[in-house]
Amino acid sequence: MQLAAIIVSLVLTVVGVALIARAVTQIYHFVKLGQPVPAGSRTDSPQQRTITLAKEFLGHTRMNRWGIVGFAHWFVAIGFLTLPPTLAQAYGQLFQADWMLPVIGGFVPFEMYIEFIGLMTVVGIVTLMAIRLLNLPSRAGRKSRFAGSKAWQAYFVEYVILTIGIAILVLRGLEGAIHHVDGYEAAYFVSYPLVLAFDGLSVATLQTLIYFTAMIKIGTSLIWMITVSLNTNMGVAWHRFLGFPNIWFKRNADGESALGPLQPMVSGGKEIDFETVFDDEEGAEETVFGVSQVEHFSWKGILDFSTCTECGRCQSQCPAWNTGKPLSPKLLIMSLRDHAHAKAPYLLAGGGKTMEGEEKASAEALKDVPAAALAEAERPLIGTLEENGVIDPDVLWSCTTCGACVEQCPVDIEHIDHIVDMRRYQVMIESAFPSEAGTMLKNLEKKGNPWGLAKKQRVEWTKEVDFEVPIVGQDIEDLTEVDYLYWVGCAGALEDRAKKTTKAFAELLHMAGVKFAIMGGEEKCTGDSPRRLGNEPLFQQLGQENVAMLNMAFGEDDEDDSTRKPKSAKKIVATCPHCFNTIANEYPQLGGEFEVIHHTQLLQHLIDEGKLIPVTPVEGLITYHDPCYLGRHNKVYTPPREIMSAVPGLRQQEMHRHKERGFCCGAGGARMWMEERIGKRINNERVDEALSLNPDIVSTACPFCLVMLSDSVNGKKNAGEAKETLQVVDVAQLLLDSVKLPPSDPPAAADSPADAPQPEPVK
């Protein structure tokens, strides 16, 4: 038995080590196929990145949001990393049954640790196996987060871990018996029942059992190693290694998710300058606009794909997948990963195509490339089933960029960036995108707003309030004369329902004595929708014009320093989270540095300061819908809820999906301007969740959300599925209803500019 155990173990070891070395080399070269990233963008603040990695792994910060799953996975992960000494011990036991590790082998604290982690690894993996079996796609269908995952790989990994964990405990029991443990000892506090069970067996029998169990432990470990080496796209196994660099190289060194701003377009590791890129014909030909082939993704993108563990947390939260659409963030990443791995031999041989579709490598260079890799190279990255495309166009255009996938991913995959990069190529090079969005783009190009309305209509709402709203350049020279620029936004100025929010907020500012002004219609759309659609040049054009106009309005014109007025603090307040996010987080990419707050943040501060005092009760049950670009993208969850708490009479109740797990309204990612033809409408899904609470009021803090939720509620009222009295309102409207005083009670005197409230801005 001993000889057989030694031979089997050593043969597997030689094969396993050779294959794992080859696999690591393959993955390294595979990841390097991706494009470079801008210098320093993934390696800045190395110390902070290391701290972030330690926090995310040791704290299991994403996994622990899932309760028992995170707890169980933590022990499995810790066991994988800290139990290799037991493998070394097993190798020694092949040759000498009672062999122990030098120095630490008889160290009681070490042995107690092995006992505890060995037990918890078994308990943890059994728990995870049970959770998987209770949530199989055969039971839950699309609702299962494991739908589409490669089941055999998950089962293989789980049973390998279970087998190794059991083998560790059995070996501990056999070790105790062969070392003649007499009575209970702390070093065997877990395996002591096994020690008793094996006590009384002959030394020869114990030796044979140790040889056999050590072989099982080593053999199982090596079979796992061989299997994953032969399947380098086996994310459920490789994430154990690749997760560490993927987290270390994440977008934000401080640990924040890859949400908020989109990244500028990059080609060859450098940002594309759309003002000069077409000046040089040769340079323009070499520039890659977006992603049309998998090798156009950055190396971080390739690493992302390889790291996916197929856990399905992104899928379970995705509004598109949950309403019957073909997009699953998990399946999208898996498709890109499998395509990249299948195409890799072709690319590593020098294959690839130019922007014009010409082959880079000669036929001679590609003669040894497997036929399967050559066939994979012919597949279009974006294409229908009939076209044998890797990603179906319906998958690409179903994304609302809500960020739920990025927020939930335990290994920091940056789904939205990859989706938008593919959209960029489709829009800019192929002009292939949903036709309805074309109207929005034309209106933005001609009129600067998605509805194509005249710029003078941006200020029409000011005629509907009974106080003067100062306009920059007309009523005031620049913004040095006020506390805040109120960025009304396209929807807030031009969409009837959103204008109610605009007027309510302006009236609240007036009542609180906050000096503010608006732009006089010269502003344009911030560019959120065209950028997320994929039209980066249009975003930059709109953004640069807005930044120049804002800088001038804030006192940063080109006049001589001797005549220039003192600069005002660049304080902007916005009622639209999309404007808020773009100006605060994306305009710095265009040279615009502004302090931006959302209107709910300012209103909460005004209430806290006693500038606004809700007094009139607003009776009823209210539930709040978190706008994705306010909550998930910018972590603003508390202010809207605090405002509602301050309103007398309101009873708040959260929907099942709220805050970090909030459910999208369906308007983000330029979906506001596209028809929703597949599956259930996302806004209907969200309203159905709200209706399950039987509320009197559904509130939100975003004009897009207001429109989407109102449309759904009105439709359900017409169908008799919602009560006629149900309202959909912005929290500013709620607050105004409560703060408004009878005409006989005039508002308090306005505060001086020095006393104006100063809430924390987004910088």
C-alpha positions in Angstrom: 0.0 0.0 0.0 2.8 2.4 0.9 4.6 1.9 -2.4 1.4 2.4 -4.4 0.6 5.5 -2.5 4.0 6.9 -3.1 4.0 6.1 -6.8 0.5 7.5 -7.4 1.2 10.6 -5.4 4.6 11.4 -7.0 3.3 10.8 -10.6 0.4 13.1 -10.0 2.7 15.6 -8.5 5.1 15.7 -11.4 2.2 16.0 -13.9 0.3 18.5 -11.8 3.3 20.8 -11.2 4.3 20.8 -14.8 0.7 21.5 -16.0 0.1 24.3 -13.4 3.4 25.9 -14.4 2.3 25.8 -18.0 -1.2 27.2 -17.2 0.2 30.1 -15.2 2.4 31.0 -18.1 -0.5 30.7 -20.5 -2.7 33.0 -18.4 0.1 35.5 -18.0 0.6 35.7 -21.8 -3.2 35.6 -22.3 -3.8 38.6 -20.0 -1.0 40.5 -21.8 -3.0 40.3 -25.0 -5.1 43.1 -23.7 -4.3 46.7 -24.5 -2.2 48.9 -22.1 -3.9 51.2 -19.7 -3.0 54.9 -19.1 0.2 55.1 -17.1 -0.4 54.9 -13.4 -4.1 54.4 -13.6 -3.9 50.9 -12.1 -0.8 51.2 -10.0 -1.1 54.5 -8.2 -1.0 54.4 -4.4 0.4 50.9 -4.1 0.3 50.9 -0.3 -3.4 51.9 -0.3 -4.1 49.2 -2.9 -2.5 46.6 -0.7 -4.5 47.8 2.3 -7.7 47.7 0.2 -6.9 44.1 -0.9 -6.3 43.0 2.6 -9.6 44.6 3.8 -11.6 43.1 1.0 -10.2 39.7 1.4 -9.9 39.4 5.2 -13.2 41.3 5.7 -14.9 39.6 2.8 -16.6 43.0 2.4 -18.8 42.0 -0.6 -19.5 38.4 0.4 -20.5 39.2 3.9 -23.5 41.2 2.5 -24.9 37.8 1.8 -25.0 36.7 5.4 -24.4 33.0 5.9 -22.9 32.7 2.4 -20.1 35.2 3.2 -19.5 33.5 6.6 -19.1 30.1 5.0 -17.0 31.3 2.1 -14.6 33.1 4.5 -13.7 29.8 6.2 -13.4 28.0 2.9 -11.1 30.7 1.5 -9.0 30.9 4.7 -8.7 27.1 4.7 -7.5 27.1 1.1 -4.7 29.6 1.9 -3.6 28.3 5.3 -4.0 24.6 5.2 -1.1 23.8 2.7 1.1 22.7 5.6 -1.3 19.7 6.0 -0.4 18.8 2.4 3.3 18.9 3.2 2.6 16.7 6.2 0.8 14.2 4.0 3.8 14.0 1.7 6.0 13.1 4.7 3.4 10.6 5.9 3.7 8.7 2.6 7.3 7.7 3.7 6.9 7.6 7.4 3.4 7.2 8.9 4.2 9.0 12.2 6.1 11.8 10.5 5.5 15.4 11.7 6.4 18.8 10.3 9.6 20.1 11.8 9.3 22.8 14.5 5.6 23.5 14.2 4.5 19.8 13.9 4.0 19.4 17.7 3.2 23.0 18.4 -0.2 22.9 20.2 -1.6 26.3 19.0 -0.7 25.4 15.4 -2.4 22.0 15.7 -5.5 23.5 17.3 -5.6 26.0 14.4 -5.4 23.2 11.9 -8.2 21.3 13.7 -10.5 24.4 13.8 -9.9 25.6 10.2 -10.2 22.0 8.9 -13.5 21.6 10.6 -14.8 25.0 9.5 -13.7 24.4 5.9 -15.8 21.2 5.9 -18.8 23.0 7.5 -18.3 26.0 5.2 -18.2 24.0 2.0 -21.2 21.8 3.1 -23.1 25.0 3.7 -22.3 26.4 0.3 -23.2 23.1 -1.4 -26.5 23.1 0.4 -27.2 26.6 -0.7 -26.4 25.7 -4.3 -28.6 22.6 -4.3 -31.5 24.6 -2.8 -31.2 27.2 -5.5 -30.6 25.1 -8.6 -31.9 26.5 -11.9 -34.1 23.4 -12.1 -35.9 24.7 -9.0 -35.8 28.4 -9.4 -35.3 28.9 -13.2 -34.0 32.4 -14.1 -34.3 33.5 -10.5 -31.5 31.2 -9.6 -28.2 33.1 -9.6 -26.5 29.9 -10.8 -28.5 29.8 -14.0 -26.0 29.6 -16.9 -23.0 28.8 -14.6 -21.0 25.7 -15.5 -22.4 23.3 -13.0 -19.9 20.5 -13.4 -17.0 22.9 -12.5 -18.8 24.1 -9.4 -19.6 20.6 -8.2 -16.0 19.4 -9.0 -14.5 22.2 -6.9 -17.0 21.8 -4.0 -16.5 18.0 -3.8 -12.7 18.4 -4.0 -12.7 20.8 -1.0 -15.0 18.5 0.9 -12.8 15.5 0.3 -9.7 17.4 1.3 -11.3 18.8 4.4 -12.5 15.3 5.5 -9.1 13.8 4.7 -7.4 16.4 7.0 -9.7 15.5 9.9 -9.3 11.8 9.3 -5.5 12.1 9.2 -5.6 14.1 12.5 -7.5 11.2 14.1 -5.1 8.7 12.7 -2.1 10.8 13.9 -3.6 10.9 17.4 -4.0 7.2 17.4 -0.6 6.4 16.1 1.0 8.8 18.5 -0.8 7.0 21.4 -2.8 10.0 22.6 -3.9 9.0 26.1 -7.0 10.9 27.1 -8.3 14.2 25.7 -5.7 16.7 24.5 -6.4 20.2 23.2 -4.4 19.6 20.1 -7.1 17.1 19.0 -10.1 19.0 20.3 -12.0 18.4 17.0 -10.7 15.1 15.9 -10.7 13.4 19.3 -13.8 11.3 18.5 -11.8 9.9 15.6 -8.8 9.3 17.8 -11.0 7.2 20.0 -12.5 5.4 17.0 -9.1 4.5 15.7 -7.7 3.6 19.1 -7.1 -0.1 19.4 -6.1 -0.7 15.8 -2.7 -2.2 15.2 0.2 -0.1 14.3 0.4 -1.7 10.9 -3.3 -1.0 10.2 -2.9 2.6 11.3 0.1 3.0 9.1 -1.8 1.6 6.1 -4.7 3.9 6.8 -2.4 6.9 7.0 -0.7 6.0 3.7 -4.1 5.6 2.0 -5.6 8.8 3.4 -2.5 10.8 2.7 -2.6 9.5 -0.9 -6.3 10.5 -1.1 -5.5 14.0 0.2 -2.5 14.5 -2.1 -4.2 12.8 -5.1 -7.4 14.9 -4.8 -5.3 18.0 -4.6 -3.3 17.1 -7.6 -6.3 16.0 -9.6 -7.8 19.4 -8.9 -4.5 21.0 -10.0 -4.4 19.0 -13.2 -8.1 19.8 -14.0 -7.8 23.5 -13.6 -4.5 23.6 -15.5 -6.3 22.0 -18.5 -9.2 24.5 -18.1 -7.7 27.9 -17.8 -11.1 29.5 -18.3 -12.4 27.7 -15.2 -13.2 30.9 -13.2 -14.7 29.0 -10.3 -11.2 27.7 -9.6 -8.9 30.3 -10.9 -10.6 33.2 -9.0 -8.8 31.8 -6.0 -5.6 33.1 -7.5 -6.7 35.8 -9.9 -9.0 37.5 -7.5 -6.0 39.0 -5.6 -4.5 40.9 -8.6 -7.9 41.8 -9.9 -8.8 43.5 -6.7 -5.3 45.1 -6.3 -5.6 46.6 -9.9 -9.2 47.8 -9.4 -10.1 51.2 -10.7 -10.0 53.0 -7.4 -7.1 52.4 -5.0 -9.3 53.4 -2.0 -11.6 50.5 -2.6 -14.6 52.3 -4.1 -16.4 50.4 -6.8 -15.9 51.2 -10.5 -19.1 53.3 -10.4 -19.9 57.0 -10.8 -17.7 58.3 -13.7 -17.1 56.4 -16.9 -13.5 56.3 -18.0 -12.4 58.3 -21.1 -11.9 56.4 -24.3 -8.4 55.0 -24.6 -6.4 53.6 -27.5 -2.9 52.2 -27.1 -2.9 53.1 -23.4 -3.5 56.8 -24.1 -6.7 58.9 -23.8 -8.1 59.8 -27.2 -8.1 63.6 -27.9 -11.1 64.1 -30.2 -10.0 67.6 -31.0 -6.8 66.4 -32.6 -7.2 62.7 -33.4 -8.6 63.3 -36.9 -6.0 65.9 -37.8 -3.4 63.1 -38.5 -4.8 60.7 -41.0 -2.3 58.0 -40.2 -2.8 58.4 -36.4 -6.6 58.2 -36.9 -6.3 54.9 -38.8 -4.2 53.4 -35.9 -6.6 54.6 -33.2 -9.0 52.0 -31.9 -12.4 53.5 -31.1 -14.1 51.4 -28.5 -14.0 47.6 -28.6 -14.8 45.5 -31.7 -12.6 42.5 -31.0 -11.8 40.9 -27.7 -8.1 41.8 -27.8 -9.2 45.5 -27.9 -10.1 45.3 -24.2 -7.4 46.4 -21.8 -5.4 43.8 -20.0 -7.5 44.6 -16.9 -10.6 43.7 -18.9 -9.0 40.3 -19.9 -8.1 39.8 -16.2 -11.7 40.7 -15.2 -13.1 38.0 -17.6 -10.7 35.3 -16.2 -11.5 36.1 -12.6 -15.3 35.6 -12.8 -16.3 32.9 -10.4 -19.8 32.5 -11.9 -21.4 33.1 -8.5 -24.3 35.0 -10.1 -24.6 37.8 -7.6 -24.5 40.3 -10.4 -27.2 38.3 -12.3 -29.5 38.1 -9.3 -29.5 41.9 -9.0 -29.6 42.9 -12.7 -32.9 44.6 -13.6 -32.6 43.4 -17.2 -32.2 39.7 -16.3 -35.0 40.0 -13.6 -37.4 41.3 -16.2 -36.9 38.6 -18.9 -34.3 40.3 -21.0 -31.2 38.4 -22.4 -28.6 40.4 -20.5 -27.0 38.7 -17.6 -23.8 40.4 -16.5 -22.4 37.0 -15.5 -23.2 35.4 -18.8 -21.8 38.4 -20.7 -18.5 38.1 -18.8 -18.4 34.4 -19.2 -19.0 34.7 -23.0 -16.2 37.2 -23.3 -13.9 35.0 -21.2 -14.6 31.8 -23.1 -14.3 33.6 -26.5 -11.0 35.2 -25.4 -9.5 31.9 -24.3 -10.7 30.1 -27.4 -9.2 32.8 -29.6 -6.0 33.1 -27.6 -3.9 30.6 -29.7 -4.6 32.6 -32.8 -3.7 35.9 -31.1 -0.6 34.5 -29.5 0.6 33.4 -32.9 0.4 37.0 -34.1 -3.1 36.9 -35.5 -5.6 39.7 -35.4 -7.2 42.1 -37.7 -6.6 45.8 -38.4 -9.4 48.4 -38.2 -10.0 47.7 -41.9 -10.4 44.0 -41.3 -7.1 43.0 -42.9 -5.2 40.1 -41.3 -2.1 41.1 -39.4 -0.2 37.8 -39.5 0.7 35.8 -42.6 -0.8 32.5 -43.4 2.6 30.9 -42.6 2.6 32.3 -39.1 -0.9 30.9 -38.5 -0.4 27.5 -40.0 0.0 25.7 -36.6 -3.0 27.5 -35.0 -5.7 25.0 -34.2 -8.8 25.1 -36.5 -11.0 25.8 -33.5 -9.0 29.0 -32.7 -9.1 30.1 -36.3 -12.9 29.6 -36.4 -13.3 31.5 -33.1 -11.3 34.4 -34.6 -13.9 34.8 -37.4 -16.7 35.3 -34.9 -17.9 38.9 -34.6 -17.8 40.2 -31.1 -21.2 41.8 -31.4 -23.7 39.8 -33.6 -26.9 37.9 -33.6 -27.2 34.1 -33.2 -27.5 33.8 -37.0 -24.2 35.8 -37.3 -22.6 33.6 -34.7 -21.8 36.7 -32.6 -20.2 36.4 -29.2 -22.5 39.1 -27.6 -26.0 39.6 -29.0 -27.0 43.2 -29.7 -30.1 42.8 -27.5 -27.7 41.9 -24.7 -25.6 44.9 -25.2 -28.5 47.4 -25.4 -30.4 46.0 -22.5 -28.0 47.4 -19.9 -29.3 50.4 -17.8 -25.8 51.0 -16.3 -27.5 50.9 -12.9 -24.3 49.5 -11.4 -25.9 46.6 -9.4 -23.5 44.1 -11.0 -20.4 46.2 -10.1 -21.7 46.9 -6.6 -22.2 43.2 -5.9 -19.2 41.5 -7.6 -16.9 40.0 -4.9 -13.9 40.2 -7.2 -14.4 43.8 -8.5 -15.2 43.1 -12.1 -16.0 46.3 -14.0 -19.0 45.2 -16.1 -20.3 48.7 -17.0 -16.9 49.9 -18.4 -16.7 46.8 -20.7 -20.3 47.2 -21.9 -19.9 50.9 -22.7 -16.6 50.2 -24.5 -18.4 47.8 -26.8 -21.2 50.3 -27.3 -18.7 53.0 -28.3 -17.5 51.0 -31.3 -21.1 50.1 -32.3 -22.2 53.8 -32.2 -19.1 55.5 -33.5 -17.9 53.1 -36.2 -20.8 50.9 -37.1 -23.6 53.4 -36.4 -25.5 50.3 -35.0 -27.7 51.2 -32.1 -31.5 51.3 -31.4 -33.1 53.7 -33.9 -35.1 55.6 -31.3 -31.8 56.8 -29.7 -30.9 58.4 -33.0 -33.6 61.1 -32.4 -32.1 61.9 -29.0 -28.6 62.2 -30.5 -29.8 64.5 -33.3 -31.7 66.7 -30.9 -28.6 67.0 -28.7 -26.4 67.9 -31.7 -28.9 70.6 -33.0 -30.6 71.9 -29.9 -28.5 70.8 -26.9 -31.3 68.9 -25.2 -32.9 65.4 -25.9 -36.3 66.8 -26.8 -35.0 69.2 -29.4 -36.8 72.2 -27.8 -35.6 75.8 -28.2 -33.2 77.0 -25.5 -35.6 79.8 -24.5 -37.9 77.2 -23.2 -35.4 76.2 -20.5 -36.5 79.3 -18.5 -40.2 79.1 -19.1 -40.8 77.5 -15.7 -39.6 80.6 -13.9 -42.8 82.4 -15.0 -44.8 79.9 -13.0 -43.4 80.8 -9.6 -44.3 84.0 -7.7 -40.7 85.2 -7.0 -37.8 86.2 -9.2 -35.4 83.6 -10.2 -32.0 85.3 -11.1 -30.5 84.3 -14.4 -26.8 84.6 -15.0 -25.9 87.2 -17.6 -29.3 88.8 -17.3 -30.2 89.5 -13.7 -26.7 89.0 -12.3 -23.3 89.4 -13.9 -21.9 86.1 -12.6 -22.2 83.7 -9.8 -20.0 85.6 -7.3 -23.3 87.3 -6.3 -25.1 84.1 -5.1 -24.5 81.0 -2.9 -25.4 78.3 -5.5 -25.8 77.8 -9.1 -29.0 75.7 -9.5 -28.3 73.4 -12.4 -31.9 72.7 -13.5 -31.0 70.1 -16.2 -32.9 69.2 -19.4 -35.7 67.2 -17.7 -36.1 69.7 -14.9 -36.6 72.5 -17.3 -38.5 70.9 -20.2 -40.4 67.8 -18.9 -43.8 68.7 -17.3 -43.6 66.2 -14.4 -39.9 67.1 -13.6 -40.7 70.8 -13.7 -42.9 70.3 -10.6 -39.8 69.2 -8.8 -37.8 72.2 -10.2 -40.4 74.7 -9.0 -40.8 73.1 -5.6 -37.0 73.1 -5.0 -36.7 76.7 -6.2 -39.5 77.7 -3.9 -37.9 75.9 -0.9 -34.6 77.7 -1.6 -36.4 81.0 -1.7 -38.2 80.3 1.5 -35.0 79.4 3.2 -33.3 82.5 2.1 -30.6 80.7 0.0 -29.4 82.9 -2.8 -29.2 81.0 -6.1 -29.3 81.6 -9.8 -29.8 79.5 -12.9 -28.2 79.6 -16.3 -30.3 81.4 -18.9 -30.8 78.6 -21.3 -27.3 78.7 -22.7 -26.4 75.5 -20.9 -26.7 72.2 -22.8 -27.3 68.6 -21.7 -24.5 67.4 -19.5 -23.9 64.4 -21.9 -24.8 61.6 -19.5 -27.1 59.8 -22.0 -24.9 60.1 -25.1 -21.8 59.0 -23.2 -23.5 55.9 -21.8 -25.0 55.2 -25.2 -21.4 55.2 -26.6 -21.2 58.5 -28.3 -18.1 59.8 -26.6 -17.3 62.7 -29.0 -20.8 64.2 -28.5 -20.4 63.9 -24.7 -17.0 65.7 -24.9 -18.4 68.4 -27.1 -21.4 69.1 -24.8 -19.2 68.8 -21.7 -16.5 71.1 -22.9 -19.0 73.8 -23.9 -20.7 73.5 -20.5 -17.4 73.6 -18.6 -16.3 76.7 -20.5 -19.6 78.4 -19.8 -19.6 77.4 -16.1 -16.0 78.6 -15.6 -16.9 81.9 -17.0 -20.1 82.1 -14.9 -18.0 81.4 -11.8 -15.7 84.3 -12.6 -13.0 82.5 -14.6 -13.1 84.4 -17.8 -10.1 85.4 -19.9 -9.9 89.0 -18.6 -6.6 90.4 -17.4 -6.0 89.5 -13.7 -6.1 93.2 -12.7 -9.7 93.5 -13.7 -11.0 90.0 -12.9 -13.4 89.7 -10.0 -12.6 87.4 -7.1 -13.7 83.9 -8.0 -16.8 82.5 -6.4 -16.8 79.1 -4.8 -17.9 76.8 -7.5 -21.0 75.5 -5.8 -23.6 73.8 -7.9 -26.8 72.1 -6.7 -28.7 69.7 -9.1 -32.0 68.0 -8.9 -31.0 65.3 -11.5 -28.7 62.6 -10.2 -27.4 62.1 -13.8 -26.4 65.8 -14.0 -25.1 65.6 -10.5 -22.9 62.6 -11.3 -21.7 64.0 -14.6 -20.7 67.4 -13.4 -19.2 66.2 -10.1 -17.4 63.1 -11.4 -16.9 63.4 -15.2 -16.4 67.0 -15.9 -13.0 66.9 -14.0 -11.9 64.8 -17.0 -12.6 67.9 -19.1 -11.0 70.4 -16.9 -14.1 71.3 -14.9 -13.6 71.2 -11.1 -16.8 72.0 -9.3 -18.4 71.4 -5.9 -21.6 69.6 -6.5 -24.4 68.5 -4.2 -27.8 66.9 -4.8 -30.9 68.8 -3.9 -31.8 66.3 -1.2 -28.5 66.9 0.5 -29.1 70.7 0.6 -32.7 70.3 1.7 -31.6 68.0 4.5 -29.1 70.6 5.6 -31.6 73.3 5.5 -34.0 71.3 7.7 -31.1 70.5 10.2 -30.3 74.2 10.4 -33.9 75.2 11.0 -34.1 77.1 7.7 -37.0 74.9 6.6 -39.4 73.6 9.2 -42.0 71.0 8.1 -45.2 71.7 10.0 -48.1 70.6 7.9 -48.8 66.8 8.2 -48.7 64.8 5.0 -50.7 61.7 5.8 -50.1 58.3 4.4 -47.7 55.4 3.8 -44.7 56.3 1.7 -42.1 54.2 0.1 -38.9 55.6 -1.5 -37.3 54.5 -4.7 -33.5 54.9 -4.7 -32.2 56.5 -8.0 -29.3 54.4 -9.2 -27.1 57.4 -10.0 -27.8 59.0 -6.6 -27.6 56.0 -4.5 -25.4 53.2 -5.9 -23.2 55.4 -8.0 -22.7 58.2 -5.4 -23.7 56.6 -2.1 -26.4 59.2 -1.3 -29.0 57.2 0.6 -29.7 59.1 3.9 -30.7 62.6 2.9 -34.0 61.7 1.1 -35.0 59.5 3.9 -34.2 62.1 6.5 -36.3 64.6 4.7 -39.3 62.2 4.7 -38.7 61.5 8.4 -39.0 65.2 9.1 -42.4 65.5 7.4 -45.2 65.0 10.0 -47.7 62.3 9.3 -45.7 60.2 6.9 -45.1 56.5 7.6 -42.1 55.1 5.8 -41.7 51.6 4.6 -38.9 50.3 2.5 -39.4 48.1 -0.6 -37.7 44.8 -0.5 -34.9 46.0 -2.8 -33.5 49.3 -1.5 -30.3 51.2 -1.0 -27.3 49.1 -2.2 -29.7 46.5 -3.6 -32.2 49.0 -5.0 -33.9 48.1 -8.3 -33.5 50.4 -11.3 -36.4 52.3 -12.9 -35.2 51.4 -16.3 -34.1 54.8 -17.6 -30.3 54.8 -17.1 -27.7 54.0 -19.7 -29.7 56.0 -22.2 -32.5 53.5 -21.9 -34.8 56.6 -21.2 -34.7 57.2 -25.0 -35.1 53.6 -26.2 -38.2 51.4 -26.5 -38.4 48.4 -24.1 -39.6 45.5 -26.3 -38.3 42.4 -24.5 -39.7 40.9 -21.4 -41.5 42.9 -18.6 -40.9 46.6 -18.5 -38.4 47.4 -15.7 -40.5 50.3 -14.4 -43.5 48.0 -14.1 -41.5 45.5 -12.1 -40.4 48.3 -9.7 -43.9 49.7 -9.4 -45.3 46.2 -8.7 -42.8 45.9 -5.8 -44.0 49.3 -4.5 -47.7 48.3 -4.9 -47.1 45.2 -2.8 -46.8 47.6 0.2 -50.1 49.3 -0.7 -48.5 52.8 -0.3 -50.2 56.2 -0.7 -47.1 57.8 -2.0 -44.1 56.6 -4.0 -41.3 59.1 -3.7 -38.0 59.4 -5.5 -35.3 62.1 -6.1 -34.6 61.9 -9.9 -36.6 63.2 -12.8 -35.9 60.1 -14.9 -37.2 57.9 -12.1 -40.2 60.2 -11.6 -41.1 59.9 -15.3 -40.7 56.1 -15.4 -42.5 55.4 -12.2 -45.3 57.8 -13.1 -45.8 56.2 -16.4 -46.1 52.8 -14.8 -48.4 53.9 -12.0 -50.7 55.7 -14.5 -50.9 52.6 -16.6 -51.8 50.5 -13.6 -54.4 53.0 -12.6 -56.0 52.8 -16.0 -56.0 49.0 -15.7 -57.5 49.1 -12.2 -54.3 47.7 -10.6 -53.5 50.7 -8.5 -55.6 53.0 -6.4 -56.5 56.3 -8.0 -55.1 58.3 -5.0 -51.6 56.9 -5.4 -49.1 59.7 -6.0 -45.5 59.6 -7.4 -43.6 62.6 -6.3 -40.1 64.0 -5.7 -39.1 64.4 -2.0 -38.9 68.2 -2.7 -42.6 68.3 -3.5 -43.4 66.4 -0.3 -41.3 68.8 1.8 -42.8 71.9 0.1 -46.3 70.6 1.0 -45.3 70.4 4.6 -43.2 73.6 4.9 -45.7 75.9 3.1 -47.2 78.4 5.5 -50.7 80.0 5.2 -50.6 83.3 3.3 -51.2 85.1 6.6 -47.9 83.8 7.9 -45.0 85.3 5.9 -41.8 83.4 5.7 -38.9 84.3 8.0 -36.4 86.8 6.8 -33.7 85.5 4.6 -30.3 84.8 6.0 -27.3 86.7 4.9 -24.9 85.1 2.4 -22.4 84.5 5.3 -25.0 82.4 7.0 -25.9 80.3 4.0 -25.8 76.6 4.6 -22.7 74.7 3.6 -23.5 71.0 3.1 -20.7 68.6 2.1 -20.2 68.6 -1.7 -19.1 65.9 -4.0 -15.6 66.8 -5.3 
